[in-house]
């Protein structure tokens, strides 16, 4: 079986861990930068992909690790592999749904998955009304696309929210406005979903003076053992609602239970593996093998 990992570089920690897991599982693997792949649609023929740098012929499964900065081209690459009949884990439709914060929250809310009260507007006249609907300041402001805590801001007052929104709108950015969940200030929860299982979970705690708990923003991770049933249930529901088979589900610990803030299609492995001492990369590769085998059988 031959696995193709789509990643900008094999030196990225999470990609390197997946390569190590492939070696442990004796799986053939190649890493290709999506931007190195040329997508060919011949007249009346079958879709094809060419790369001068990588051997992508004969792959049995594609595992995308596509950053937000190349989402558009990355989605085109995933869809092209799908046109060629190559199974993709996660597929282009699921990645499309999950990559935009508003779009993903719309899907989650429609499916009954608990999310924080959220608004989006573009009119300055709507700001005060929006914040009133969320119970007043402070409120959390988020760019629609962003990872590792980038583009997440806390507005402690109406004046601060107006200033941030005005600046972001001036730069052509759409911004989500979310209720600030006071009881979870400085902490959040992350579950790694692989197939129909939560294989690891951690609590992320922000560094002193910050409200963002992302590991890349200086937060620290604490493993959660065992994973509470309500946390597991909501994580699985969120991943399933977006059509993802591998995901990192971020949640806040609200008064009435977990609230999903984001579902990541390419969750990082460094923080979660260090916090939980679990081989999450190997769990992903083992599932990839099962998924590819099942896809091959169903295609017969």
Residue pairs with C-beta under 8 A, 6 or more apart in sequence:
1 27
1 28
1 60
1 61
1 289
1 292
1 293
2 27
2 28
2 29
2 30
2 58
2 59
2 60
2 61
3 22
3 27
3 28
3 29
3 30
3 59
3 60
3 61
3 62
3 63
3 285
3 288
3 292
4 29
4 30
4 31
4 32
4 56
4 59
4 61
4 62
4 63
5 15
5 18
5 19
5 29
5 30
5 31
5 32
5 63
5 65
6 31
6 32
6 33
6 34
6 62
6 63
6 64
6 65
6 66
6 74
6 77
6 78
7 15
7 31
7 32
7 33
7 65
7 66
8 33
8 34
8 35
8 67
8 70
9 15
9 31
9 33
10 16
10 19
10 31
12 65
13 268
13 269
13 270
14 65
14 266
14 267
14 268
14 269
14 270
14 281
15 31
15 65
17 269
17 270
17 273
17 280
17 281
18 29
18 63
18 65
18 269
18 281
18 284
18 285
19 29
19 31
20 281
21 279
21 281
21 282
21 284
21 285
22 28
22 29
22 285
24 282
24 285
25 282
25 285
25 286
25 289
27 285
27 288
27 289
30 54
30 55
30 56
30 59
31 54
32 51
32 53
32 54
32 56
33 53
33 54
34 64
34 66
34 70
34 73
34 74
34 77
35 70
35 73
36 51
36 52
36 53
36 54
37 49
37 50
37 51
37 54
37 56
37 77
38 49
38 50
38 51
39 47
39 49
39 76
39 77
39 80
40 47
40 48
40 49
40 50
41 47
42 48
46 84
47 80
47 83
47 84
48 84
49 56
49 77
49 80
49 81
49 84
59 86
60 86
60 87
60 292
60 296
61 86
61 87
61 88
61 89
61 288
61 291
61 292
61 295
62 78
62 81
62 86
62 87
62 88
62 89
63 89
63 246
63 284
63 288
64 74
64 78
64 88
64 89
64 90
64 95
64 265
64 266
65 266
66 74
66 75
66 78
66 95
66 265
66 266
67 74
67 147
67 266
68 99
68 145
68 146
68 147
71 95
71 99
71 145
74 95
75 92
75 95
75 96
78 88
78 91
78 92
78 95
79 92
81 88
82 88
82 91
82 92
85 299
87 291
87 292
87 295
89 245
89 246
89 288
89 291
89 292
90 98
90 243
90 244
90 245
90 246
90 247
90 265
91 243
93 243
94 242
94 243
94 244
94 245
94 265
95 265
96 103
97 103
97 104
97 107
97 242
97 243
98 104
98 242
98 244
98 247
98 263
98 264
98 265
99 145
99 265
100 144
100 145
101 142
101 143
101 144
101 145
101 146
101 176
101 262
102 118
102 120
102 144
102 174
102 176
104 242
104 262
104 263
105 115
105 118
105 176
107 241
107 242
108 115
108 238
108 241
108 242
108 260
108 263
109 115
111 237
111 241
112 237
113 234
113 237
113 238
113 241
113 260
114 234
114 254
114 256
114 257
114 258
114 259
114 260
115 259
115 260
115 261
116 140
116 178
116 179
116 181
116 252
116 254
116 259
116 261
117 133
117 134
117 135
117 178
117 179
118 176
118 177
118 178
118 179
119 130
119 133
119 134
119 176
119 177
119 178
120 174
120 175
120 176
120 177
121 127
121 130
121 177
122 169
122 174
124 162
124 165
124 166
124 169
127 158
127 161
127 162
127 165
128 158
130 177
131 137
131 139
131 158
131 161
131 177
134 177
134 178
134 179
134 180
135 179
136 158
137 155
137 156
137 157
137 158
137 160
137 161
137 180
138 154
138 155
138 156
138 157
138 180
139 154
139 155
139 161
139 177
139 178
139 179
139 180
140 152
140 153
140 154
140 155
140 177
140 178
140 179
140 180
141 152
141 153
141 154
141 155
141 161
141 164
141 165
141 168
141 175
141 176
141 177
141 178
142 151
142 152
142 153
142 175
142 176
142 178
143 150
143 151
143 152
143 168
143 173
143 174
143 175
143 176
144 173
144 174
144 175
144 176
145 151
146 152
147 264
148 214
148 215
148 216
148 217
148 268
149 212
149 213
149 214
149 216
149 217
152 212
153 164
154 180
154 211
155 161
155 164
161 177
164 175
165 175
165 177
168 175
169 175
178 261
181 252
181 253
181 254
181 259
183 253
183 254
183 255
184 252
184 253
184 254
185 211
186 205
186 206
186 210
186 211
186 213
187 203
187 204
187 205
187 206
187 213
187 253
188 203
188 204
188 213
188 250
188 251
188 252
188 253
188 261
189 201
189 202
189 203
189 204
189 224
189 231
189 250
189 251
189 252
189 253
189 258
190 201
190 202
190 204
190 221
190 248
190 249
190 250
190 251
190 267
190 272
191 198
191 200
191 201
191 227
191 231
191 232
191 235
191 248
191 249
191 251
192 198
192 199
192 200
192 201
192 247
192 248
192 249
192 267
192 272
192 280
192 283
193 199
193 235
193 236
193 239
193 244
193 246
193 247
193 248
193 249
194 245
194 246
194 280
194 283
194 284
194 287
195 245
195 246
195 287
195 290
195 291
196 236
198 227
198 231
198 232
198 235
198 236
199 278
199 280
199 283
200 223
200 272
200 273
200 276
200 278
200 280
200 283
201 223
201 224
201 227
201 231
201 232
201 235
201 276
202 221
202 222
202 223
202 224
202 271
202 272
202 275
202 276
203 221
203 222
203 224
204 213
204 214
204 215
204 219
204 220
204 221
204 222
204 271
205 213
205 219
205 220
205 221
205 222
206 212
206 213
206 217
206 218
206 219
207 217
207 218
207 219
207 220
210 217
210 218
210 219
212 219
213 219
215 221
215 268
215 270
215 271
216 268
220 275
221 271
221 272
221 274
221 275
221 276
222 275
223 275
223 276
223 277
223 278
224 231
224 276
225 276
230 257
230 258
231 251
231 258
234 249
234 251
234 257
234 258
234 260
235 249
235 251
235 258
235 260
238 247
238 249
238 260
238 263
239 245
239 247
239 249
239 263
242 263
244 263
244 265
245 287
245 291
246 265
246 267
246 284
246 287
247 263
247 264
247 265
247 267
248 263
248 264
248 267
248 268
248 272
249 260
249 262
249 263
249 264
250 260
250 261
250 262
250 263
250 264
251 258
251 259
251 260
251 261
252 258
252 259
252 261
269 280
269 281
272 278
272 280
273 279
273 280
273 281
